[in-house]
């Protein structure tokens, strides 16, 4: 499908692009090639191909949760700039 210069200008206006005449011609060729390729894909027979959400196997890469030793609360709070009631105290950002 060969786009016209008017169509390219319309697309450029929608995208708020200011194109030179050479750029318009370049984009006309490139966009036309993309539309030709999309048209070719539309003509492929995909009846025998089941709908697929992902081409990758549905294997999880997340390890299972395991209980492990952790830092003591006092060690963690020792680095905090401000502490209140055994918690980090942070400055309010939403006002009162």
Secondary structure, DSSP 8 states (H G I E B T S, - for coil): ----HHHHHHHHHHTT----HHHHHHHHHHHHHHHHHHHHHHTS--TTS---S-SS----------------HHHHHTT-S-EETTEE----SS--
